[in-house]
């Protein structure tokens, strides 16, 4: 039985969340914006200096490269997982979902240190390579370690919206195509995959936004060439003591993330209307 609420009741329910967001998000954000504009002497000098800075340009390009690469890698790994989960019975699906949820139950700091043990020069992976006669591979403090660590964190954020989309697809479409002689591969590419694009795009945008703000993983698993925007904020606040530039970077990162989340909202709304 559907419960209908008038506008006043909805506003009453929304008021506590709105107040919480106002204190927890908007006030710090406005303070950060104020700091980026030079506080008492309002100006855009911090933004102008940033866009002229080679360090900011390089870290922005690195952030874009790592975020795109890790998101694409996560898509490649997450799609088979979501597809397999969608084909499982109601009895087995919750059990396998537990393994997808495991990354949420472990701190990203703990996982990053665990990857140091696994991917290090004397780690489990290199020991396995040496056991079969292969040379060691440098997988720590470089781009490989960052991508491995970030992809393992991003995969669940793609699996769940994609799984919801796959479960919502009409199974009769696949049955009808199979009866008409279509192979499993053709059914996937012409029915399953096109219908799953809204869920795949939603998960990809979420993963990309999370990757752009990543700090711990590139700091622990990456090298000097893997400094991302979040690490640059840490550099400006702790070492350069340039709070105006750090605040400007935070505002830019928030604006880009908000734009992508707005696109995500449009994708969800358009997919709901289909």
C-alpha positions as CSV (number, residue, x, y, z in Angstrom):
1,X,0.0,0.0,0.0
2,X,1.5,3.3,-1.1
3,X,1.9,6.1,1.4
4,X,1.2,9.6,0.1
5,X,2.6,12.7,1.8
6,X,1.7,16.3,1.1
7,X,4.4,18.9,0.6
8,X,4.4,20.1,4.3
9,X,4.9,16.5,5.6
10,X,7.8,16.0,3.1
11,X,9.4,19.2,4.2
12,X,9.1,18.1,7.8
13,X,10.9,14.8,7.0
14,X,13.5,16.6,4.9
15,X,14.3,19.4,7.5
16,X,16.7,17.3,9.7
17,X,18.7,16.1,6.7
18,X,18.8,19.6,5.3
19,X,20.0,21.1,8.5
20,X,22.7,18.4,8.9
21,X,23.9,18.9,5.3
22,X,24.0,22.6,5.9
23,X,26.3,22.3,8.9
24,X,28.3,19.3,7.7
25,X,28.8,20.3,4.0
26,X,27.7,23.8,3.1
27,X,29.3,25.7,5.9
28,X,32.8,24.1,5.5
29,X,32.4,24.5,1.7
30,X,31.5,28.2,2.0
31,X,34.5,28.7,4.3
32,X,36.8,26.9,1.8
33,X,35.5,29.1,-1.0
34,X,36.1,32.2,1.2
35,X,39.7,31.1,1.9
36,X,40.2,30.5,-1.9
37,X,39.2,34.0,-2.7
38,X,41.7,35.5,-0.4
39,X,39.5,36.0,2.7
40,X,39.4,39.8,3.4
41,X,40.9,40.8,0.1
42,X,38.6,39.0,-2.3
43,X,40.3,38.1,-5.5
44,X,40.8,35.2,-8.0
45,X,44.6,35.3,-7.7
46,X,44.7,31.8,-6.2
47,X,42.8,30.4,-9.2
48,X,44.9,32.3,-11.7
49,X,48.1,31.1,-10.1
50,X,46.9,27.5,-10.1
51,X,46.1,27.5,-13.8
52,X,49.6,28.8,-14.4
53,X,51.3,26.3,-12.2
54,X,52.9,23.4,-13.9
55,X,52.6,21.3,-10.7
56,X,48.8,21.8,-10.7
57,X,48.6,21.0,-14.5
58,X,50.7,17.9,-14.1
59,X,48.8,16.6,-11.1
60,X,45.4,17.3,-12.8
61,X,46.5,15.4,-15.9
62,X,47.8,12.5,-13.6
63,X,44.5,12.5,-11.7
64,X,42.5,12.3,-15.0
65,X,44.8,9.5,-16.4
66,X,44.6,7.4,-13.2
67,X,40.9,8.0,-12.7
68,X,40.0,7.0,-16.3
69,X,42.3,4.0,-16.3
70,X,41.2,2.7,-13.0
71,X,37.6,3.2,-13.9
72,X,38.0,1.4,-17.2
73,X,39.9,-1.5,-15.5
74,X,37.1,-1.6,-12.9
75,X,34.4,-1.8,-15.6
76,X,36.3,-4.8,-17.3
77,X,36.4,-6.6,-13.9
78,X,33.0,-5.6,-12.6
79,X,30.9,-6.5,-15.6
80,X,31.5,-10.3,-15.5
81,X,30.9,-10.2,-11.8
82,X,27.6,-8.5,-12.1
83,X,26.6,-10.6,-15.0
84,X,27.4,-13.8,-13.1
85,X,25.5,-12.6,-10.1
86,X,22.4,-11.8,-12.2
87,X,22.3,-15.3,-13.5
88,X,22.5,-16.9,-10.0
89,X,19.5,-18.2,-8.2
90,X,18.0,-16.3,-5.3
91,X,19.5,-18.9,-2.9
92,X,23.2,-18.3,-4.0
93,X,23.2,-14.7,-5.0
94,X,23.3,-13.2,-1.4
95,X,26.2,-15.5,-0.5
96,X,28.3,-14.3,-3.5
97,X,27.3,-10.7,-2.8
98,X,29.1,-11.0,0.5
99,X,32.4,-11.3,-1.3
100,X,31.6,-8.1,-3.3
101,X,30.8,-6.3,-0.1
102,X,34.0,-7.3,1.6
103,X,35.9,-4.2,0.4
104,X,33.4,-2.0,2.2
105,X,34.1,-3.7,5.5
106,X,37.8,-3.0,5.4
107,X,39.5,0.3,5.8
108,X,41.2,1.6,2.6
109,X,44.3,2.3,4.7
110,X,44.4,-1.4,5.8
111,X,43.9,-2.6,2.3
112,X,46.7,-0.3,1.0
113,X,49.1,-1.7,3.5
114,X,48.0,-5.2,2.6
115,X,48.8,-4.5,-1.1
116,X,52.3,-3.5,0.0
117,X,52.7,-7.1,1.4
118,X,51.2,-8.7,-1.7
119,X,52.8,-6.6,-4.4
120,X,56.1,-5.7,-2.9
121,X,59.5,-7.0,-4.2
122,X,59.3,-9.8,-1.7
123,X,55.6,-10.1,-1.8
124,X,53.3,-13.0,-2.7
125,X,53.0,-12.1,-6.4
126,X,56.7,-11.8,-7.0
127,X,57.5,-14.9,-5.0
128,X,55.0,-16.8,-7.3
129,X,56.8,-15.3,-10.4
130,X,60.2,-16.4,-9.1
131,X,58.8,-19.9,-8.3
132,X,57.9,-20.5,-11.9
133,X,61.1,-18.9,-13.2
134,X,59.9,-15.4,-14.1
135,X,61.8,-12.3,-13.0
136,X,60.4,-9.9,-10.4
137,X,58.1,-7.2,-11.6
138,X,58.1,-3.7,-10.0
139,X,54.5,-3.3,-8.8
140,X,54.9,-1.0,-5.8
141,X,55.4,2.8,-5.6
142,X,54.4,3.2,-9.3
143,X,51.3,3.4,-11.5
144,X,50.6,-0.4,-11.3
145,X,50.2,-0.4,-7.5
146,X,47.9,2.7,-7.7
147,X,45.7,1.1,-10.3
148,X,45.4,-2.2,-8.5
149,X,44.5,-0.5,-5.2
150,X,42.0,1.9,-6.7
151,X,40.3,-0.7,-8.9
152,X,39.7,-3.0,-6.0
153,X,38.0,-0.1,-4.2
154,X,35.9,1.0,-7.2
155,X,34.6,-2.4,-8.4
156,X,31.7,-2.7,-5.9
157,X,30.4,0.8,-6.9
158,X,30.1,-0.5,-10.5
159,X,28.8,-3.9,-9.6
160,X,25.7,-2.9,-7.7
161,X,24.0,-0.4,-10.1
162,X,24.9,-2.7,-13.0
163,X,23.5,-5.7,-11.1
164,X,20.3,-3.8,-10.4
165,X,20.0,-3.0,-14.1
166,X,20.6,-6.6,-15.2
167,X,18.1,-8.0,-12.7
168,X,15.5,-5.5,-14.0
169,X,15.9,-6.7,-17.6
170,X,13.0,-8.9,-19.0
171,X,14.3,-12.5,-19.2
172,X,11.8,-13.1,-22.0
173,X,13.8,-11.0,-24.3
174,X,16.8,-13.4,-24.1
175,X,14.5,-16.5,-24.3
176,X,12.8,-15.1,-27.4
177,X,16.2,-14.4,-29.1
178,X,17.4,-17.9,-28.2
179,X,14.3,-19.5,-29.6
180,X,14.8,-17.6,-32.9
181,X,18.3,-19.0,-33.1
182,X,20.5,-16.3,-31.7
183,X,23.7,-17.4,-30.0
184,X,24.6,-16.5,-26.4
185,X,27.2,-14.0,-27.7
186,X,24.8,-12.3,-30.0
187,X,22.1,-12.1,-27.3
188,X,24.6,-10.5,-25.0
189,X,25.8,-7.8,-27.5
190,X,22.5,-7.0,-29.0
191,X,20.2,-7.3,-26.0
192,X,21.9,-7.6,-22.6
193,X,24.7,-5.1,-23.1
194,X,22.7,-2.2,-24.7
195,X,20.0,-2.5,-22.0
196,X,22.7,-2.4,-19.3
197,X,24.3,0.8,-20.5
198,X,22.4,3.1,-18.1
199,X,23.5,1.0,-15.0
200,X,27.0,0.7,-16.4
201,X,27.3,4.5,-16.9
202,X,25.9,5.3,-13.5
203,X,28.4,3.0,-11.8
204,X,31.2,4.3,-13.9
205,X,30.5,7.9,-13.0
206,X,30.4,7.0,-9.3
207,X,33.7,5.2,-9.6
208,X,35.3,8.0,-11.5
209,X,34.2,10.6,-9.0
210,X,35.6,8.5,-6.1
211,X,38.8,8.0,-8.0
212,X,39.3,11.7,-8.5
213,X,39.3,12.4,-4.8
214,X,41.5,9.4,-3.9
215,X,44.3,10.3,-1.4
216,X,45.4,7.3,0.6
217,X,46.0,4.9,-2.3
218,X,48.3,7.0,-4.4
219,X,50.1,8.3,-1.3
220,X,51.0,4.8,-0.1
221,X,51.2,2.7,-3.3
222,X,52.2,5.3,-5.9
223,X,55.5,7.0,-6.7
224,X,56.5,10.6,-7.1
225,X,55.0,10.6,-10.6
226,X,51.6,9.6,-9.3
227,X,50.7,12.7,-7.3
228,X,46.9,13.3,-7.6
229,X,44.9,16.5,-6.9
230,X,44.1,15.3,-3.4
231,X,47.8,14.7,-2.6
232,X,48.5,18.2,-4.0
233,X,46.0,19.7,-1.5
234,X,47.9,17.9,1.3
235,X,51.2,19.3,-0.1
236,X,49.9,22.9,-0.1
237,X,48.4,22.7,3.4
238,X,51.2,20.8,5.2
239,X,54.4,21.8,3.4
240,X,53.9,24.9,1.3
241,X,51.4,26.3,3.9
242,X,49.5,28.0,1.0
243,X,45.9,27.6,2.2
244,X,44.5,29.8,-0.6
245,X,45.8,27.5,-3.3
246,X,44.7,24.4,-1.4
247,X,41.2,25.8,-0.9
248,X,41.0,26.7,-4.6
249,X,41.9,23.2,-5.6
250,X,39.3,21.8,-3.3
251,X,36.6,24.1,-4.8
252,X,37.6,23.1,-8.3
253,X,37.5,19.4,-7.4
254,X,34.1,19.8,-5.7
255,X,32.7,21.6,-8.8
256,X,33.9,18.9,-11.2
257,X,32.5,16.2,-8.9
258,X,29.2,18.0,-8.5
259,X,28.9,18.3,-12.3
260,X,29.6,14.6,-12.8
261,X,27.0,13.7,-10.0
262,X,24.5,15.9,-11.8
263,X,25.1,13.9,-15.0
264,X,24.6,10.8,-12.9
265,X,21.2,12.1,-11.7
266,X,20.2,12.8,-15.3
267,X,21.2,9.3,-16.4
268,X,19.2,7.7,-13.6
269,X,16.2,9.9,-14.3
270,X,16.3,9.2,-18.0
271,X,16.7,5.4,-17.4
272,X,13.7,5.5,-15.0
273,X,11.5,7.1,-17.7
274,X,12.5,4.4,-20.3
